[in-house]
Amino acid sequence: MNAEIAVRGRVDVQGRLAEAEPRLAALQRAAGGEEGGPLAIPQVAALARLASRLNIAISRPAVAAEGDADLDLWVRAEPDPAGVTLTVSGWRRRPARGPATAPEAARDADFLRASADWMWETDGSLRITALSPAAAAAAGQAPNALLGNPLTQLFRLAEAGEGELPLLSALAEQRRFDGQPAELRGGRGGRYMLAGIPLIAADGRFAGFRGSATAMAAAPSTAAAPAATPAAPDTSAFGERLDKALRAPLARIVSSAEAIGSREEGALRRDYAGYADDIATAGRHLLALVDDLVDLQAIERPDFVPEKEEIDLADVARRAAGLLAVRASDRRVRIDAPAGGEALPAIGAFRRALQIVVNLLANAIRYSPEGGMVWVRTDREGDLVALIIADQGKGIAEEDQARIFEKFERVDPNEPGGTGLGLYIARRLARAMGGDISVDSAPGQGARFTFTLPVR
């Protein structure tokens, strides 16, 4: 098909694809929808909803799956009283890629990383899913200690002219924002300027923000104030220096490689695009290694003691499944998490428990075959409660089951991804909270990890 030909369609006020020219109708069927049914092409549907909600015409790039490839599209969504008129052009095929940020993100990510003191990410409910270790140090907490908590627990948002809170306005409209003043809670304090770009899941849903925090100069004072004693962060100076020295250049490498691989600036030889994807993958691996090394510095300190609180381990599992939903969807892996009404009361640190379950679930997703299933079940073993995570992967030989919990050890060191520290850190954390992690597996029969904590 000629890439310049525009294909038209119409979405009614209920979001159904009421009219569609043959090419668009075929793409609707490939996405699992039907003519006259809800628009099933995720990013196109998201643009149609946005145009309808804002009541303005929107023209943006979008990506749709077609068989084993992706289609780069340009979509114009124009609202009217009867619905939204769609004009779709582009139609350029390329090898499939995983879920990406919203269309603006590829252009804005480099700007965010280049200007930031550190980075953060949230889910669609503004709960923190990733955070630079230097940020946790500045807040006087251990790396990953804020994982799963609202962003507003890290920052106190301030109004930015005419009483506006840019972050909340952007959340309502699921768009990019900048110029959000905020005050860091606890630790060293200080004022920061926040900016963020929306993340869009593979099914077109808003999945949160990727953002930056840039320190603002302190206002001059005419009177000398006594020096405040900063809270001692639960991490070493080495960890903070490592984060500052490596994170920014690695993030810039990843961003540049992703931009090259996406071919947004024009045609590129396929092998060169492959090289760019390899560079981005390697950069993300090194960023994960930085996170693990900084966390390792914290948990191996002699005075490291996780907090103890009443938690619901079933709720922790549901939250972890939500955080990894996009990754699972990308691999077509289904997570069977505990039902909404199921509870598993335990004693432990909520944030650390969430960190452990996210690690175990991420491993299960990574090693599951496409179309596979990961089961999360609850149990009780005497004075301990247990969360069991089972996958359909290739399994782990008995002689390797002790080794995978050691530092920098993996079942197959030649496999891509992973740092060899995740399970070591997870077991250290579990044991520090009075629990443990064990594995039951055999080659070809998947793996079954059991995470225990004291019963409440």
Buried (B, 14 or more C-beta within 10 A) or exposed (E): EEEEEBBBBBBBEEBBBBBBBEBBBEBBEBBEBEBEBEBBBBBBBBBBBBBBEEEEBBEBBBBBBBEEEBBBBBBBBBBEEEBBBBBBBBBBEBEBBEBBBBBBBBEBBBBBBEEBBBBBBBBBEBBBBBBBBBBBBBBBBBBBBBBBBEBBBBBEBEEBEEEEBBBBEBBEBBBBBBEBBBEBBBBEBBBBBBBBBBBBBBBBBBBBBBBBBBBEEEEEEEEEEEEEEEBEBBBBEEBBEBBBEBBBEBBBBBBBBBBBBBBBEEEBEEEEBEBBBEBBBBBBBBBBBBBBBBBBBBBEEEEBEBEEEEBBBBBBBBBBBBBBBBBBBBBEBBBEBBEEEBEBBBBBBBBBBBBBBBBBBBBBBBBBBEEBBBBBBBEEEEEBBBBBBBBBBBBBEEEBBEEBBEEEBBBEEEEEEBBBBBBBBBBBBBEBBBBBBBBBBEEEEBBBBBBBBBBB
